[in-house]
Amino acid sequence: MEEKRHISIGLTDDQVIEMYKTMLLARKIDERMWLLNRAGKIPFVISCQGQEAAQVGAAFALDREKDYVAPYYRDLAVVLAFGMTAQDLMLSGFAKAEDPNSGGRQMPGHFGQKKNRILTGSSPVTTQLPHAVGVALAAKMDNEDFATFVTLGEGSSNQGDFHEGLNFAGVHKLPVITMVENNGYAISVPVEKQLGCEKVSDRAIGYGMPGYTINGNDPLEVYEVVKEARERALRGDGPTLIEAMTHRLTAHSSDDDHKQYRTEEELEQAKKEDSILMFAEYLREANVLTDAKEEEMRKEIDALVNDATDYAENAAYATPESSLLHVYEE
Amino acid sequence: MTVMSYIQAVTTAIKEEMERDDQVFVLGEDVGKKGGVFKATEGLYDQFGEARVLDTPLAESAIAGVGIGAAMYGKRPIAEMQFADFIMPAVNQIISEAAKIRYRSNNDWTCPITIRAPYGGGIHGALYHSQSIEAIFANQPGLKIVMPSTPYDVKGLLKSSIRDNDPVLFLEHKRAYRLLKENVPEEDYTIPIGEADVKREGSDITVITYGLCVHFALQAAERLEEEGIDAHILDLRTIYPLDQEAIIEAAKKTGKVLLVTEDNKEGSIIGEVAAIIGENCLFDLDAPIKRLAGPDVPSMPYAPTMEKHFMMNPDKIEKAMKELADF
């Protein structure tokens, strides 16, 4: 009998179930955020939907006890895998004082949590890339054996910080893995109007590092490539650029209507390739996931999301005066 | 005590901080083998090695951004911008990132980086090697801006900047590098960021300024002393956030205030100093607040005639001080 794909790349049945569960939890939190937004309860949401496979595949290939991540705004599943909880994310959605990302100061999607080595992020895109390179530089200086993982969208690969940061990492052979989650759109502008080259990974050669374009809808393929990149980083062989091809299943954000610039057919096709459906199918075929197991998992996730929502909705806002705190060290 | 130039004080402060704390390192263009285009990092590469005195690619946003990342991790980077004029590609990293990291993470993450940059004119540097860039950064809470005027202050304030747990923009006047020398203690000392300093006690008029202009104002004050005009000179030292208490006290002391900067006049730091005095000292003033600054042209031209016309000097300050004293 042919060996199952996940076994052949070193993942156990339990691990792939955990991956699927993380993808599903990310999706359910995201869907709840949209409901809350449309109900007028939270002002803003920006989605991970369609990119969960790339995010979870990558996160599971990293050492989640040691590695540093510099996520971008769609990386809900990355931060979940790195230890942020559904409740933490709902607190951020509702902008409550207990939100570990920012205490309600930043919009949702602006992740950061020091205890889980998730660097704090801003809204101007790609600024996190040089930060990840800086953490990797510190790791190299201190002979530490961890890697740094940074993500961004394909539109962001046009920013100067992409070029400056990757070139710096290439010159100093730093242990940093850059994953571009190419969902085909920078808000409304399609990839063919974003890139002068065919693929983002074509750019890797200019920075002296390997570049790969992979199927971001397949968490196992992403896992395999990121794992190899991590091994390369820890061997001292330097950085890797990975372009994970994904779909964006929602509008850019709750303030956008993507029907203005995307066709029905295109959206239908993207939904057919939804990584959550496809991964579930694989897991069933591999006899890892059963109907009963999935039912149990969905119940557990529903309860988790409900509890997180209730908790966050009832949690306190920061006091008005606390907006004056933490400008400088106090 | 040892006689030290302004730039030697820079080098000494960095060297001593690198000896004191393994987390301190230097990164920038030409800072390694060459020791910097002005020689501010001379000898550090030989003493501390390539890993802690890092020649970077020619890319300012990466110099700032990589430094910021390392600072978030727990390092104490000293990032050098070769000329303050070239800091512009790094503005997003400094303003959107460094200045906001503590605030936006609700005190979870911090960014203890020092960004050094030589600013100022009078060295035939033309438009893009002469600028004063402090006003661009001087309304960014979360960031501190230090602009010392003497070798003694350089050593103490640069040490404080490196030890500070928030980002500091440390601006050094490039003409002061070899022009100014004085006795500097060999032992370790720091000067608190955020405190202005009275550089000359006087009772007739008050001059408030910073950087190289402090030196020019002191020269002007010496000449005017012979004419019986006794000037009080306050050196801001930290230009963001400003030492409001010291500004108010200095203004009230004489009731006649001259504010001096080498920067273009409109929108410069001294406008904010004037506002602080206006808000707090109206009934203590005996004359309108007077500002002396560079002209509102884009930058300092190359030809000596035009450069001299733009650049601040003791004569210009003396004339303005005399006018104010006569008011």
Interface residues (C-beta under 8 A of the other chain):
Chain A: Y68 A70 D99 P100 N101 S102 G103 R105 Q106 H110 G112 Q113 K114 L119 T120 S122 S123 P124 T127 L129 P130 H131 A132 V133 G134 V135 A136 L137 A138 A139 M141 G160 D161 H163 E164 G165 N167 F168 V171 L325 H326 V327 Y328 E329
Chain B: F25 A51 R52 T56 P57 A59 S61 A62 A64 G65 V66 G67 I68 G69 A70 A71 M72 Y73 G74 K75 P77 P89 N92 Q93 S96 E97 K100 I101 R102 Y103 R104 S105 N106 N107 D108 W109 T110 P141 G142 K144 D164 N165 D166
